[in-house]
Amino acid sequence: MKRILAYLLVCSCLLVLVLPLAGCNLKQKAADKIGEKLMEKALGDKVDIDGDTMTVKGDDGEKVTIGGKWPDSKLAKKIPEFKKGNVVSSMETNEGVTISLENVKAKDAKPYIEKIKKEYSKDSSEYETDGTLIYSGFGDDNIEVSICYAEKDETFFITIAKTVQ
């Protein structure tokens, strides 16, 4: 037992000495893999970490992606990709997609919202107060799109959901 502990201690010391010399890329990959394994143990699901994006996939095929990219699911493709600002997180399930963005300027958000309003105009509702706009509407394909834009905070939230009517 003492021999195993000594071996583990030596290996740990070597890692502490070697990793700083190996460069950021190797350290990042090692940290990603360790983080993935810890997350898999904690969540019991499949976790994939790729740079600044983490995806957790459930046994039922649903996935939650947290990171800086626009989702690529069929449901997310029902609306045009918003290419301004920074995607903070996205969450995809079989029934819906939610995308959160920051640093979105009004001059970019407002034309995008107008385009969405034209395509998703059935049973629509709109509310605007103090620089915050909330819009929700349905398209011909029973897809609902909801948008919330806060000009003061430059935040933009988009939700796309399948509906049963």
Secondary structure as the mmCIF struct_conf table of DSSP 4:
data_model
#
loop_
_struct_conf.conf_type_id
_struct_conf.id
_struct_conf.beg_label_comp_id
_struct_conf.beg_label_asym_id
_struct_conf.beg_label_seq_id
_struct_conf.end_label_comp_id
_struct_conf.end_label_asym_id
_struct_conf.end_label_seq_id
HELX_RH_AL_P HELX_RH_AL_P1 LYS A 2 ALA A 22
HELX_RH_AL_P HELX_RH_AL_P2 CYS A 24 LEU A 43
BEND BEND1 GLY A 44 ASP A 45
STRN STRN1 LYS A 46 ASP A 50
TURN_TY1_P TURN_TY1_P1 GLY A 51 ASP A 52
STRN STRN2 THR A 53 LYS A 57
TURN_TY1_P TURN_TY1_P2 ASP A 59 ASP A 60
BEND BEND2 GLY A 61 GLY A 61
STRN STRN3 LYS A 63 ILE A 66
BEND BEND3 GLY A 67 LYS A 69
BEND BEND4 SER A 73 SER A 73
TURN_TY1_P TURN_TY1_P3 LYS A 74 LEU A 75
HELX_RH_3T_P HELX_RH_3T_P1 ALA A 76 LYS A 78
BEND BEND5 ILE A 79 ILE A 79
BEND BEND6 LYS A 84 GLY A 85
STRN STRN4 ASN A 86 GLU A 92
BEND BEND7 ASN A 94 GLU A 95
STRN STRN5 GLY A 96 GLU A 102
BEND BEND8 ASN A 103 ASN A 103
HELX_RH_AL_P HELX_RH_AL_P3 ALA A 106 GLU A 119
BEND BEND9 TYR A 120 TYR A 120
STRN STRN6 LYS A 122 THR A 129
TURN_TY1_P TURN_TY1_P4 ASP A 130 GLY A 131
STRN STRN7 THR A 132 PHE A 138
TURN_TY1_P TURN_TY1_P5 ASP A 140 ASP A 141
BEND BEND10 ASN A 142 ASN A 142
STRN STRN8 ILE A 143 ALA A 150
TURN_TY1_P TURN_TY1_P6 GLU A 151 GLU A 154
STRN STRN9 THR A 155 LYS A 162
#
